[in-house]
Amino acid sequence: MNTGNLQAARGRIEESLEQLQLDWRTASETWADHNAAQFAELHLQPIWEEFQTALPAISQLVQVVQAATRQLEE
């Protein structure tokens, strides 16, 4: 398994989440009613929560794969 691919994927996910947050802030400037709040609660918040857990897990996976690779090379 290429850890560079995992790290690159993590970076793309992180960039996408940052862009989603920026886009949501922009949308929230003009869409600030009950439906917007419900949309954020039902759709955006779960995405952010899941990826706040997933990103550190991906980093940890990279470390595990790197350690396993080193051990196999010895």
Backbone bond lengths (Angstrom), bond angles and torsions (degrees), N, CA, C in turn:
res aa  C-N    CA-C-N  psi(-1)  N-CA   C-N-CA  omega(-1)  CA-C   N-CA-C  phi
1 M - - - 1.454 - - 1.527 108.26 -
2 N 1.284 116.48 131.02 1.455 122.01 -178.92 1.533 109.17 -86.71
3 T 1.326 115.97 112.34 1.470 118.99 -178.71 1.523 111.49 -67.67
4 G 1.314 116.84 -23.98 1.464 119.69 176.61 1.523 111.02 -61.86
5 N 1.333 116.06 -37.78 1.461 119.69 177.47 1.523 111.27 -65.10
6 L 1.325 116.21 -40.65 1.471 120.16 178.25 1.521 110.96 -64.51
7 Q 1.314 116.08 -43.74 1.455 119.93 179.84 1.521 111.29 -65.46
8 A 1.323 116.33 -39.74 1.468 120.26 178.24 1.523 110.35 -65.10
9 A 1.318 116.73 -41.87 1.463 120.38 178.72 1.521 110.53 -63.66
10 R 1.328 116.48 -41.06 1.464 120.46 177.82 1.526 109.91 -60.95
11 G 1.314 116.19 -42.67 1.458 120.40 179.13 1.520 112.31 -63.11
12 R 1.333 115.98 -41.22 1.474 119.23 178.05 1.523 111.51 -65.76
13 I 1.317 116.77 -39.32 1.469 120.25 177.41 1.521 110.09 -62.92
14 E 1.313 115.97 -45.59 1.460 120.72 -179.70 1.531 111.23 -61.53
15 E 1.324 116.58 -44.28 1.467 120.79 178.00 1.528 110.86 -63.08
16 S 1.314 116.91 -40.42 1.469 120.74 179.29 1.516 111.39 -65.09
17 L 1.323 116.88 -40.51 1.465 119.99 177.83 1.525 111.33 -64.92
18 E 1.318 116.31 -41.01 1.466 120.00 177.52 1.523 110.46 -62.30
19 Q 1.337 116.58 -41.83 1.456 120.34 178.84 1.523 111.10 -66.06
20 L 1.317 116.88 -39.43 1.459 120.80 177.52 1.529 110.55 -61.58
21 Q 1.323 116.41 -42.54 1.468 119.65 178.11 1.524 111.24 -63.22
22 L 1.321 116.68 -43.27 1.469 119.86 177.92 1.522 111.39 -62.57
23 D 1.330 115.93 -44.48 1.460 120.03 179.98 1.532 111.01 -64.91
24 W 1.326 116.14 -37.66 1.463 118.82 178.96 1.533 110.67 -67.00
25 R 1.313 116.93 -40.40 1.474 119.60 176.80 1.527 110.42 -59.39
26 T 1.323 116.49 -42.53 1.461 120.90 178.88 1.525 110.21 -63.77
27 A 1.311 116.71 -47.12 1.468 120.54 179.66 1.527 110.92 -63.25
28 S 1.315 116.71 -35.96 1.462 120.93 -178.07 1.526 112.84 -66.90
29 E 1.308 116.56 -19.89 1.463 119.83 177.71 1.527 111.42 -66.56
30 T 1.325 116.32 -29.84 1.467 119.39 -179.21 1.526 112.69 -114.03
31 W 1.308 117.35 -15.66 1.467 120.95 -179.69 1.519 107.64 -120.63
32 A 1.300 116.37 92.33 1.463 120.45 -173.28 1.523 111.34 -131.78
33 D 1.332 116.45 42.12 1.454 119.35 179.68 1.536 110.58 -106.86
34 H 1.316 115.42 -170.21 1.459 120.99 -179.53 1.532 111.41 -59.60
35 N 1.326 117.02 -40.12 1.467 120.52 -179.83 1.521 111.53 -63.25
36 A 1.315 116.41 -38.05 1.467 119.91 178.08 1.524 110.56 -64.60
37 A 1.326 115.72 -44.46 1.464 119.98 179.06 1.526 111.00 -62.70
38 Q 1.317 115.23 -41.04 1.464 119.52 179.19 1.536 110.70 -66.78
39 F 1.322 117.28 -40.71 1.460 121.17 176.99 1.525 110.57 -59.75
40 A 1.316 115.88 -46.52 1.469 119.93 -180.00 1.524 110.60 -61.96
41 E 1.312 116.12 -43.57 1.458 120.23 -177.81 1.531 111.97 -67.01
42 L 1.330 116.33 -43.58 1.461 120.21 -174.49 1.529 114.19 -82.92
43 H 1.315 117.13 -28.33 1.462 119.25 -172.80 1.528 114.14 -117.57
44 L 1.312 117.43 -46.08 1.467 119.18 -174.85 1.524 112.52 -80.38
45 Q 1.310 117.00 -46.29 1.466 119.73 -177.97 1.531 111.89 -57.61
46 P 1.338 119.13 -44.65 1.471 117.82 177.28 1.531 113.26 -61.16
47 I 1.321 116.71 -36.28 1.466 119.91 177.97 1.522 109.70 -62.81
48 W 1.329 116.20 -49.68 1.461 119.24 -178.71 1.522 111.65 -62.54
49 E 1.316 116.89 -40.58 1.465 119.63 179.98 1.523 111.69 -65.39
50 E 1.321 116.55 -44.44 1.464 119.99 179.77 1.530 111.60 -60.50
51 F 1.306 115.70 -43.65 1.455 118.00 -176.88 1.520 112.94 -77.98
52 Q 1.314 118.25 -21.94 1.459 119.80 173.38 1.523 109.78 -68.13
53 T 1.311 116.40 -25.31 1.464 121.36 173.88 1.526 110.41 -85.31
54 A 1.315 116.67 -40.63 1.468 121.22 -174.46 1.529 112.86 -69.39
55 L 1.313 118.03 -39.79 1.472 119.76 -175.91 1.529 112.42 -60.86
56 P 1.330 119.35 -48.48 1.472 117.90 176.16 1.534 112.08 -63.71
57 A 1.331 117.08 -33.20 1.465 119.97 178.55 1.527 110.67 -65.32
58 I 1.316 117.04 -38.94 1.465 120.38 177.29 1.523 109.98 -64.12
59 S 1.325 116.95 -42.44 1.473 120.18 177.85 1.521 110.62 -61.43
60 Q 1.318 115.55 -41.51 1.469 119.70 178.94 1.529 110.44 -65.44
61 L 1.311 117.09 -39.77 1.464 121.29 177.70 1.529 110.51 -61.24
62 V 1.314 117.00 -41.86 1.465 120.97 177.68 1.522 109.61 -58.28
63 Q 1.311 117.62 -45.00 1.458 121.35 179.96 1.529 111.54 -62.49
64 V 1.326 116.39 -41.86 1.464 120.75 179.73 1.527 110.31 -64.69
65 V 1.323 116.70 -44.90 1.470 120.50 -179.81 1.525 109.91 -64.62
66 Q 1.325 117.44 -41.02 1.463 119.97 178.23 1.522 111.06 -62.89
67 A 1.322 117.50 -42.44 1.466 121.02 178.94 1.532 110.53 -64.68
68 A 1.313 116.78 -42.41 1.463 120.32 178.67 1.529 110.81 -63.93
69 T 1.313 116.55 -40.51 1.466 121.07 178.82 1.527 110.15 -62.24
70 R 1.324 116.26 -43.86 1.480 119.80 178.96 1.523 110.24 -61.73
71 Q 1.318 116.52 -43.13 1.471 120.07 -178.87 1.524 111.21 -65.07
72 L 1.300 117.49 -37.84 1.450 120.69 179.07 1.524 112.24 -69.87
73 E 1.307 116.40 -27.81 1.465 120.66 -179.74 1.520 112.52 -79.60
74 E 1.326 116.86 -17.01 1.474 120.45 -178.56 1.497 112.17 -77.60
